[in-house]
Amino acid sequence: ALYNNTAGLVKLEYDFVIHLAGTAGNVIANRLSANHNVSVLLVEAGVNDTGISELQIPLLAARNAFFDPSLLWNYNTTSQTALNGRVISYQRGRLLGGCSSINLMYYTRGSRDDFNRFANVTGDSGWSWSSIFPYMLKVENFTAPVDHHDTSGQFDPSLHGDRGPLLPTLPGFPSPLDQRLLATTEEDSGRFPFNLDMNSGDTIGIGWVQSTSGNGVRSSSATAYLHPILDRPNLDLLVDTQATRVLQTGSRHGIPILRGVELANGVSGPRVTVHARHEVILSAGAVNTPQLLLLSGIGNRHDLAALGIPALVHSPGVGQNLQDHPLLSSSWSVNANDTLDAGSRNATLYGELLEQWDTSRTGPLVDTGGNLIAWLRLPSVFSGSEDPSAGPTSAHVELIPSNEWNSFSGEPMPESGSYVSVVTGVISPASRGSVTLSSANPFDPPAIDPGLFTNDLDVAVMVEAIRTSYALLATGPWKDLAARPYGLLADATTDAGLAQYVRNSTTSFWHPTGTAKMGTATDDTAVLDSKLRVKGAEGLRVVDASVFPFITASHPQAPIYAIAERAADLILSQLYEQVGEH
Ligand SMILES: Cc1cc2nc3c(=O)[nH]c(=O)nc-3n(C[C@H](O)[C@H](O)[C@H](O)COP(=O)(O)OP(=O)(O)OC[C@H]3O[C@@H](n4cnc5c(N)ncnc54)[C@H](O)[C@@H]3O)c2cc1C
């Protein structure tokens, strides 16, 4: 049943209480409630995502990621010293599906080395690439692109699932940049090799983008995992309701049992407590999960004491180890008349594209922008320093070329001209940040410090990524465009100038991870054990982007889906063990 107020809840005890209904939470809710003997309550602070058409149109999402504050947490960072003191927007989805309902839909699993490093640092081979791969298949029903073009040579079908809920696909509308990028892989295969499938475990090279936009429409964890099962009688969903704390419900051998959750509809609304007979599963994402843990008294006891929060579990790693990918979009003015800029400036043309999407789910709006992308290693940057990447199958940088002017740092769109842009991302960052409480009030935003560029190595990598973009645009297949740097990039003509440009214009890729990391029993900085249970407590597990010990060299949603699928198996096998014992 669906409720939008705690007052509507008929019962206050379930087998599992999952907060919250974001990317990972919906996977867990789906897999647990598939057993009709298991009752599940799913709680979400935000609204129902159904009927919001702007969210469903892939290219529109890419352009208007922040179009509606009522669907977002509207967070900002603390002042970022290494970004010359700038405060940057740090958006998170506040609706069913969480960030998977507002993200840009790139679907990249990360590398073999990323997951093997997970296995190494947790001592749990269940996180290795070969162990997690079956879960990657379980997530997917790989879908033909909407234009039904011949996809041979664009991906490796043997690496993809065909029975899962999520609908990844290949680009469904050609871009003039496609042939240029493919020709570059032939002309300079040493620097820009072709990669048939960047989701094979070896990410390096230029290859076709896979995105969660099957049939021309966003496929999110809400559309794929939640809406199809909302009629299950053993699943209740409570929207518009914020979890404010996890509560202690008992103790065993001095270890707190945490099977209560306090909920509220608004700051002054009454607090209602729900109980889980087996477990509470926290899936609030890498910003809100550490906030909730800290509000519940799980964190560094000294910091908690300063805010008057009694410590239940001393866990100094909560909120630490925040890792994110810095993102920068640079544009070049080009001699071309087939870029998307004309469509963006011309309301009539844009209206026609919308109508095409509306009637047939075809046309340029079915893709997220950038049909082929590059994942590259830049080993020269690390001579003499430790390489932060997981290994040779993990990239240092990502390049997303797109056929239009593009900015994520608030620059206004130029009134005329045609442009090509390249988004560059530092994909194996060395910098670390944190999420801490700004107050003990659950309705106050946490203090988010992603620490972007606090390690100078990341600046050097971003500068090298821009040089690589220049090099790409200078290869033979791009020569006729005569690309000229535009805007602030044009003024950055020296090494120092490029470093300043990078610090002045970089923002976040919206990929926070690692703030409640899993690890070994002896690692005091690990908040969770390798089965994702909160160390030092009973009855509480975390399943979302916070659990990553290291950020993957990828966009994070695909790894999160796979991690959540494995977590569901871990939860169920523990449940069956317990039930068997009784
Ligand atoms: C603009 C943007 C673009 C992105 N683009 C991509 C991309 O192209 N590809 C990619 O792979 N990744 C992308 N990402 C990142 C990716 O979407 C996220 O990393 C991922 O979805 C996070 O999943 P999660 O389960 O950890 O958290 P979320 O999906 O954020 O889920 C957390 C849920 O918990 C809810 N919640 C939080 N606190 C509370 C509370 N106290 N009470 C009740 N509910 C609460 C939230 O409202 C949310 O629904 C993007 C993210 C953003 C914001």
The ligand as an SDF file (V2000), in Angstrom:
LIG
                    3D

 53 58  0  0  0  0  0  0  0  0999 V2000
   22.4580   15.3020  -11.4590 C   0  0  0  0  0  0  0  0  0  0  0  0
   23.0440   13.9270  -11.2990 C   0  0  0  0  0  0  0  0  0  0  0  0
   23.5150   13.2600  -12.4110 C   0  0  0  0  0  0  0  0  0  0  0  0
   24.0750   11.9740  -12.2810 C   0  0  0  0  0  0  0  0  0  0  0  0
   24.4100   11.2820  -13.4030 N   0  0  0  0  0  0  0  0  0  0  0  0
   24.7810    9.9850  -13.2950 C   0  0  0  0  0  0  0  0  0  0  0  0
   24.9690    9.1820  -14.4530 C   0  0  0  0  0  0  0  0  0  0  0  0
   24.7950    9.6350  -15.5900 O   0  0  0  0  0  0  0  0  0  0  0  0
   25.3170    7.8750  -14.2710 N   0  0  0  0  0  0  0  0  0  0  0  0
   25.5380    7.3370  -13.0310 C   0  0  0  0  0  0  0  0  0  0  0  0
   25.9090    6.1700  -12.9410 O   0  0  0  0  0  0  0  0  0  0  0  0
   25.3600    8.0850  -11.9200 N   0  0  0  0  0  0  0  0  0  0  0  0
   24.9590    9.3720  -12.0240 C   0  0  0  0  0  0  0  0  0  0  0  0
   24.7160   10.1030  -10.9100 N   0  0  0  0  0  0  0  0  0  0  0  0
   24.9790    9.4890   -9.5940 C   0  0  0  0  0  0  0  0  0  0  0  0
   24.0100    8.3620   -9.2490 C   0  0  0  0  0  0  0  0  0  0  0  0
   22.7160    8.6470   -9.7280 O   0  0  0  0  0  0  0  0  0  0  0  0
   24.0240    8.1730   -7.7440 C   0  0  0  0  0  0  0  0  0  0  0  0
   25.3460    7.9040   -7.3300 O   0  0  0  0  0  0  0  0  0  0  0  0
   23.1440    7.0250   -7.2790 C   0  0  0  0  0  0  0  0  0  0  0  0
   21.8860    7.0780   -7.8990 O   0  0  0  0  0  0  0  0  0  0  0  0
   23.0390    7.0690   -5.7680 C   0  0  0  0  0  0  0  0  0  0  0  0
   22.2810    5.9740   -5.3090 O   0  0  0  0  0  0  0  0  0  0  0  0
   22.0360    5.7550   -3.7510 P   0  0  0  0  0  0  0  0  0  0  0  0
   21.1390    4.5800   -3.6310 O   0  0  0  0  0  0  0  0  0  0  0  0
   23.3340    5.7450   -3.0550 O   0  0  0  0  0  0  0  0  0  0  0  0
   21.2960    7.0720   -3.2530 O   0  0  0  0  0  0  0  0  0  0  0  0
   20.0130    7.8370   -3.8190 P   0  0  0  0  0  0  0  0  0  0  0  0
   19.5980    7.3320   -5.1510 O   0  0  0  0  0  0  0  0  0  0  0  0
   20.3150    9.2900   -3.7060 O   0  0  0  0  0  0  0  0  0  0  0  0
   18.8600    7.4360   -2.8050 O   0  0  0  0  0  0  0  0  0  0  0  0
   18.7320    7.9660   -1.5230 C   0  0  0  0  0  0  0  0  0  0  0  0
   17.2420    8.1450   -1.2410 C   0  0  0  0  0  0  0  0  0  0  0  0
   17.0540    8.3650    0.1170 O   0  0  0  0  0  0  0  0  0  0  0  0
   16.1550    9.4280    0.2980 C   0  0  0  0  0  0  0  0  0  0  0  0
   16.4560   10.0140    1.6050 N   0  0  0  0  0  0  0  0  0  0  0  0
   17.6300   10.5400    1.9990 C   0  0  0  0  0  0  0  0  0  0  0  0
   17.5650   10.9220    3.2940 N   0  0  0  0  0  0  0  0  0  0  0  0
   16.3310   10.6270    3.7240 C   0  0  0  0  0  0  0  0  0  0  0  0
   15.6730   10.7470    4.9750 C   0  0  0  0  0  0  0  0  0  0  0  0
   16.2720   11.2580    6.0570 N   0  0  0  0  0  0  0  0  0  0  0  0
   14.3940   10.3090    5.0780 N   0  0  0  0  0  0  0  0  0  0  0  0
   13.7550    9.7660    3.9920 C   0  0  0  0  0  0  0  0  0  0  0  0
   14.3420    9.6340    2.7760 N   0  0  0  0  0  0  0  0  0  0  0  0
   15.6070   10.0610    2.6460 C   0  0  0  0  0  0  0  0  0  0  0  0
   16.4160   10.3470   -0.8540 C   0  0  0  0  0  0  0  0  0  0  0  0
   15.3600   11.2260   -1.0660 O   0  0  0  0  0  0  0  0  0  0  0  0
   16.6430    9.3320   -1.9640 C   0  0  0  0  0  0  0  0  0  0  0  0
   15.4410    8.9390   -2.5810 O   0  0  0  0  0  0  0  0  0  0  0  0
   24.1720   11.3850  -10.9950 C   0  0  0  0  0  0  0  0  0  0  0  0
   23.6920   12.0590   -9.8810 C   0  0  0  0  0  0  0  0  0  0  0  0
   23.1220   13.3080  -10.0180 C   0  0  0  0  0  0  0  0  0  0  0  0
   22.5840   14.0150   -8.7980 C   0  0  0  0  0  0  0  0  0  0  0  0
  1  2  1  0
  2  3  1  0
  2 52  2  0
  3  4  2  0
  4  5  1  0
  4 50  1  0
  5  6  2  0
  6  7  1  0
  6 13  1  0
  7  8  2  0
  7  9  1  0
  9 10  1  0
 10 11  2  0
 10 12  1  0
 12 13  2  0
 13 14  1  0
 14 15  1  0
 14 50  1  0
 15 16  1  0
 16 17  1  0
 16 18  1  0
 18 19  1  0
 18 20  1  0
 20 21  1  0
 20 22  1  0
 22 23  1  0
 23 24  1  0
 24 25  2  0
 24 26  1  0
 24 27  1  0
 27 28  1  0
 28 29  2  0
 28 30  1  0
 28 31  1  0
 31 32  1  0
 32 33  1  0
 33 34  1  0
 33 48  1  0
 34 35  1  0
 35 36  1  0
 35 46  1  0
 36 37  1  0
 36 45  1  0
 37 38  2  0
 38 39  1  0
 39 40  1  0
 39 45  2  0
 40 41  1  0
 40 42  2  0
 42 43  1  0
 43 44  2  0
 44 45  1  0
 46 47  1  0
 46 48  1  0
 48 49  1  0
 50 51  2  0
 51 52  1  0
 52 53  1  0
M  END
$$$$
